[in-house]
Amino acid sequence: MRADQPSARERDILEAWITETTPDEIVAAWADQAYTLRELVGALHRAGVTEGRWTWKLNRWVENPEAAEP
């Protein structure tokens, strides 16, 4: 999550997380302070995981939190 250059394993974990997770799980992990949404989006970008089930929504929310619901 915080690696500047994620390993292949870390990338696979992030890709699996964003592909298989539900919005409730994303919010629950955020509420448990596992990450901020900005940290999650940054980690996904650093890992090259820019397409996925929820990436567009996360990007939109981070860019303009008032315009999108989490």
C-alpha contacts under 8 A as a table, 3 or more apart, distances in Angstrom:
res1	aa1	res2	aa2	distance
1	M	6	P	7.97
1	M	10	E	7.74
1	M	14	L	7.83
1	M	39	E	7.37
1	M	40	L	6.93
1	M	43	A	5.31
2	R	39	E	7.57
2	R	43	A	6.48
3	A	6	P	5.26
3	A	43	A	7.54
4	D	46	R	6.91
5	Q	46	R	6.62
5	Q	47	A	7.13
6	P	9	R	7.83
6	P	10	E	5.57
6	P	11	R	6.04
6	P	46	R	7.04
6	P	47	A	5.70
7	S	10	E	5.12
7	S	11	R	6.15
8	A	11	R	5.04
8	A	12	D	6.13
9	R	12	D	5.06
9	R	13	I	6.24
10	E	13	I	5.08
10	E	14	L	6.22
10	E	47	A	7.83
11	R	14	L	5.15
11	R	15	E	6.03
11	R	44	L	7.96
11	R	47	A	5.28
11	R	48	G	7.71
11	R	49	V	7.44
12	D	15	E	5.04
12	D	16	A	6.03
13	I	16	A	5.12
13	I	17	W	6.04
14	L	17	W	5.00
14	L	18	I	6.18
14	L	43	A	7.95
14	L	44	L	6.68
14	L	47	A	7.77
14	L	49	V	7.55
15	E	18	I	5.40
15	E	19	T	5.97
15	E	44	L	7.79
15	E	49	V	6.17
15	E	52	G	7.79
16	A	19	T	5.12
16	A	20	E	5.80
16	A	21	T	7.93
17	W	20	E	5.49
17	W	21	T	5.54
18	I	21	T	5.60
18	I	52	G	6.36
18	I	53	R	6.63
18	I	54	W	6.47
18	I	55	T	7.31
19	T	52	G	5.60
19	T	53	R	5.49
19	T	54	W	7.47
20	E	53	R	7.96
21	T	25	E	6.09
21	T	26	I	6.84
22	T	25	E	5.19
22	T	26	I	6.41
23	P	26	I	5.09
23	P	27	V	6.23
23	P	54	W	7.84
24	D	27	V	5.18
24	D	28	A	5.92
25	E	28	A	4.89
25	E	29	A	6.07
26	I	29	A	5.39
26	I	30	W	6.28
27	V	30	W	4.95
27	V	31	A	5.98
27	V	70	P	7.61
28	A	31	A	4.94
28	A	32	D	6.09
29	A	32	D	4.98
29	A	33	Q	6.33
29	A	34	A	5.33
29	A	35	Y	6.98
30	W	33	Q	4.97
30	W	34	A	5.61
30	W	35	Y	5.40
30	W	36	T	5.83
30	W	37	L	6.95
31	A	34	A	7.53
33	Q	36	T	6.85
35	Y	38	R	7.98
35	Y	39	E	5.85
35	Y	40	L	6.25
36	T	39	E	5.07
36	T	40	L	6.31
37	L	40	L	5.01
37	L	41	V	6.15
37	L	58	L	7.16
37	L	62	V	6.83
38	R	41	V	5.17
38	R	42	G	6.00
38	R	62	V	6.07
39	E	42	G	5.03
39	E	43	A	6.02
40	L	43	A	5.14
40	L	44	L	6.19
41	V	44	L	5.11
41	V	45	H	6.21
41	V	55	T	7.63
41	V	58	L	6.66
41	V	59	N	6.62
41	V	62	V	7.78
42	G	45	H	5.13
42	G	46	R	6.09
43	A	46	R	5.12
43	A	47	A	6.10
44	L	47	A	5.16
44	L	48	G	6.16
44	L	49	V	4.93
44	L	50	T	6.43
45	H	48	G	4.95
45	H	49	V	5.73
45	H	50	T	5.93
46	R	49	V	7.63
49	V	52	G	7.45
50	T	55	T	6.37
51	E	55	T	5.97
51	E	56	W	7.49
52	G	55	T	5.34
52	G	56	W	7.62
53	R	56	W	7.71
54	W	57	K	5.41
54	W	58	L	6.27
55	T	58	L	5.12
55	T	59	N	6.03
56	W	59	N	5.17
56	W	60	R	6.13
57	K	60	R	5.12
57	K	61	W	6.13
57	K	68	A	7.83
57	K	70	P	7.75
58	L	61	W	5.11
58	L	62	V	6.10
58	L	70	P	7.37
59	N	62	V	5.25
59	N	63	E	6.10
60	R	63	E	5.22
60	R	64	N	6.12
60	R	65	P	7.51
60	R	68	A	6.71
61	W	64	N	5.23
61	W	65	P	4.59
61	W	66	E	7.66
61	W	67	A	7.15
61	W	68	A	5.27
61	W	69	E	6.84
61	W	70	P	6.38
62	V	65	P	5.74
64	N	67	A	5.59
64	N	68	A	6.88
65	P	68	A	5.64
65	P	69	E	7.20
65	P	70	P	7.83
66	E	69	E	7.54
